[in-house]
Amino acid sequence: MAAPLQASLFDELGLDGSGSDATELGSLATLRRTELSHGARVDLRPGWLTGSDTLFARLAEEVPWRAERRPMYDRVVAVPRLLHHYGEHAPLPDPILAQARDALSEHYFPELGEPFATTGLCYYRDGRDSVAWHGDTLGRGATEDTMVAILSLGAARPLLLRPRGGGGPSLRFPAGHGDLLVMGGTCQRTWEHAVPKSRTATGPRISVQFRPRSVR
């Protein structure tokens, strides 16, 4: 059973101290960029979405989550998280997600050259749910520079990055409660990312991933 979600201080009080639970997007002008090796980069905007715990509750209840099983070596195993994917032009489960996708498309268009088109959701129910080291290379990300934007809702979980094939230390980005992390440049093919299991009690988290067309 998932640990109960502990709301962030900002989500409890609102950035203006009003106590409003309205979901609102902040500015992208304050994104902080970290240049990585081999042409990869990461942008971070803590607390981009105010009222994110309210959105978390809606998505946890209303998204038609599914459990998947995938082959691994000589057996089929359960994927340790719940999933749902919204393809291009599919209606999203909450208007604020469409606003977030459009805001990201507008902000990054001069650099990316195309809009964000699809939306994937992962539900990490507790610390036992995770995602192993990987890059989003089931598509153009295997050969082309691209972007994957992740909006984190619910409890903070560390998102780790490391150079593909070794050669450098892992980087750790705690992400939750409306934080935005954007992986750009060569990141999907020259670096890997993961959300490791936690041995301590942790609350649930939903990861919302915005991607351009044909990037998975």
C-alpha positions as CSV (number, residue, x, y, z in Angstrom):
1,M,0.0,0.0,0.0
2,A,1.3,3.5,-0.9
3,A,2.3,5.8,1.9
4,P,-0.1,8.8,2.2
5,L,0.9,11.8,0.2
6,Q,2.4,14.6,2.3
7,A,1.6,17.9,0.7
8,S,4.4,20.4,0.1
9,L,4.4,23.6,2.1
10,F,3.9,25.7,-1.0
11,D,0.9,23.5,-2.1
12,E,-0.6,23.8,1.4
13,L,-0.3,27.5,1.7
14,G,-0.1,28.7,-1.9
15,L,2.8,30.8,-3.0
16,D,0.9,33.9,-1.9
17,G,-0.1,32.4,1.5
18,S,-3.7,32.4,0.5
19,G,-4.3,28.7,1.0
20,S,-5.8,28.3,-2.5
21,D,-5.6,24.9,-4.0
22,A,-5.9,26.3,-7.6
23,T,-3.4,24.7,-10.1
24,E,-1.4,27.4,-11.8
25,L,1.8,27.4,-13.9
26,G,4.7,29.7,-13.1
27,S,7.1,31.4,-15.4
28,L,9.7,29.4,-17.4
29,A,12.0,32.4,-17.5
30,T,13.6,31.1,-14.3
31,L,14.7,27.7,-15.6
32,R,18.2,26.8,-14.5
33,R,20.3,25.0,-17.1
34,T,23.0,22.4,-16.4
35,E,25.3,21.6,-19.3
36,L,26.4,17.9,-19.2
37,S,28.9,16.1,-21.3
38,H,28.6,15.0,-25.0
39,G,26.1,17.8,-25.8
40,A,23.5,16.8,-23.2
41,R,21.8,19.3,-20.9
42,V,19.2,19.5,-18.2
43,D,16.9,22.4,-17.3
44,L,15.3,22.6,-13.8
45,R,12.4,24.7,-12.6
46,P,11.4,23.9,-9.0
47,G,7.7,24.4,-8.2
48,W,6.6,25.2,-11.7
49,L,3.1,24.1,-10.9
50,T,1.4,25.5,-7.9
51,G,-1.4,23.4,-6.4
52,S,0.3,20.3,-7.8
53,D,-0.9,18.0,-5.0
54,T,-4.5,18.8,-6.0
55,L,-3.7,17.8,-9.5
56,F,-2.0,14.6,-8.2
57,A,-5.2,13.6,-6.4
58,R,-7.3,14.1,-9.5
59,L,-5.0,12.2,-11.8
60,A,-4.6,9.3,-9.3
61,E,-8.4,8.9,-9.2
62,E,-9.4,9.6,-12.8
63,V,-6.6,8.4,-15.2
64,P,-7.3,4.8,-16.4
65,W,-4.0,3.4,-15.1
66,R,-2.8,0.0,-16.3
67,A,-0.3,-2.5,-15.1
68,E,2.0,-3.9,-17.7
69,R,4.2,-7.0,-18.0
70,R,7.3,-7.1,-20.1
71,P,9.8,-9.8,-21.1
72,M,13.1,-9.6,-19.3
73,Y,15.8,-12.2,-20.2
74,D,14.0,-15.6,-19.9
75,R,10.9,-14.5,-18.1
76,V,8.0,-12.0,-18.1
77,V,7.9,-9.6,-15.2
78,A,5.5,-6.9,-13.9
79,V,6.5,-3.3,-14.6
80,P,7.0,-1.7,-11.2
81,R,4.7,1.3,-11.7
82,L,1.4,2.0,-13.4
83,L,1.2,3.6,-16.8
84,H,-1.0,5.5,-19.2
85,H,-0.1,7.1,-22.5
86,Y,-1.9,9.9,-24.4
87,G,-1.0,10.0,-28.1
88,E,-0.8,13.0,-30.4
89,H,-4.2,14.9,-30.4
90,A,-5.6,12.7,-27.6
91,P,-7.5,14.8,-25.0
92,L,-5.5,15.0,-21.8
93,P,-7.1,14.2,-18.4
94,D,-6.9,17.8,-17.0
95,P,-6.8,21.2,-18.8
96,I,-3.7,22.2,-16.9
97,L,-1.7,19.5,-18.6
98,A,-2.6,20.9,-22.0
99,Q,-1.6,24.3,-20.8
100,A,1.7,22.9,-19.6
101,R,2.4,21.2,-22.9
102,D,1.6,24.3,-24.8
103,A,3.7,26.5,-22.6
104,L,6.7,24.2,-23.0
105,S,6.1,24.1,-26.8
106,E,6.2,27.8,-27.0
107,H,9.2,28.3,-24.7
108,Y,11.4,25.6,-26.4
109,F,10.3,26.0,-30.0
110,P,13.3,28.2,-31.0
111,E,15.6,25.5,-29.7
112,L,13.6,22.3,-30.4
113,G,12.0,23.4,-33.7
114,E,8.8,21.5,-33.1
115,P,6.0,21.2,-30.4
116,F,5.6,18.6,-27.7
117,A,3.1,16.2,-29.0
118,T,2.5,13.2,-26.7
119,T,2.1,12.8,-22.9
120,G,3.0,9.8,-20.9
121,L,2.1,9.3,-17.2
122,C,3.8,7.0,-14.7
123,Y,2.3,6.3,-11.2
124,Y,4.9,5.3,-8.6
125,R,2.7,4.0,-5.8
126,D,5.4,3.8,-3.1
127,G,9.1,3.3,-2.8
128,R,9.0,-0.2,-4.3
129,D,8.0,1.3,-7.7
130,S,10.8,2.4,-9.9
131,V,12.2,2.7,-13.4
132,A,15.6,1.2,-14.3
133,W,18.4,3.0,-16.1
134,H,17.4,3.8,-19.7
135,G,17.2,6.5,-22.4
136,D,14.1,7.3,-24.4
137,T,15.5,5.8,-27.6
138,L,12.5,3.9,-29.0
139,G,12.3,6.5,-31.8
140,R,14.1,9.6,-33.0
141,G,15.9,10.0,-29.7
142,A,18.2,7.2,-30.6
143,T,19.8,9.2,-33.5
144,E,18.6,12.9,-33.1
145,D,18.8,15.6,-30.5
146,T,15.4,16.0,-28.8
147,M,13.7,16.9,-25.5
148,V,11.8,15.1,-22.8
149,A,10.1,17.4,-20.2
150,I,9.0,15.8,-16.9
151,L,6.5,17.4,-14.5
152,S,6.6,15.7,-11.1
153,L,3.6,15.5,-8.9
154,G,3.3,14.1,-5.4
155,A,6.1,13.0,-3.1
156,A,9.6,13.9,-4.2
157,R,11.7,11.0,-5.6
158,P,15.2,11.3,-6.9
159,L,15.7,11.2,-10.6
160,L,19.3,10.0,-11.4
161,L,21.3,10.7,-14.5
162,R,24.6,9.1,-15.5
163,P,26.7,9.0,-18.8
164,R,25.8,6.1,-21.0
165,G,28.6,3.5,-20.7
166,G,30.1,5.1,-17.6
167,G,32.9,7.6,-17.5
168,G,31.3,10.0,-14.9
169,P,29.4,10.2,-11.7
170,S,25.7,10.0,-11.4
171,L,23.7,13.2,-10.9
172,R,20.8,13.4,-8.5
173,F,17.7,15.7,-9.0
174,P,15.0,15.4,-6.3
175,A,11.7,15.9,-8.2
176,G,8.2,16.3,-6.8
177,H,5.4,18.8,-5.8
178,G,5.2,20.5,-9.2
179,D,8.9,20.5,-10.2
180,L,9.9,20.6,-13.9
181,L,12.9,18.8,-15.3
182,V,13.7,19.0,-19.0
183,M,16.4,16.7,-20.7
184,G,17.6,18.2,-23.9
185,G,20.3,17.9,-26.6
186,T,21.9,14.5,-26.8
187,C,20.7,13.5,-23.4
188,Q,18.5,10.5,-24.4
189,R,21.3,8.8,-26.4
190,T,24.4,9.8,-24.4
191,W,23.1,9.7,-20.9
192,E,20.7,7.4,-19.0
193,H,18.2,8.2,-16.3
194,A,16.4,6.2,-13.6
195,V,14.1,6.5,-10.5
196,P,15.5,3.9,-8.0
197,K,13.6,2.0,-5.5
198,S,13.6,3.4,-2.0
199,R,14.2,1.4,1.2
200,T,12.5,4.0,3.3
201,A,8.8,4.8,3.4
202,T,7.9,7.3,0.7
203,G,4.6,8.7,-0.6
204,P,3.2,8.2,-4.1
205,R,4.5,10.2,-7.1
206,I,3.1,10.8,-10.6
207,S,5.5,11.7,-13.4
208,V,4.1,13.5,-16.5
209,Q,6.4,13.2,-19.5
210,F,5.9,15.5,-22.5
211,R,7.7,14.4,-25.7
212,P,7.8,15.5,-29.4
213,R,6.4,13.2,-32.1
214,S,8.1,9.8,-32.5
215,V,10.1,10.0,-29.3
216,R,9.5,7.2,-26.7
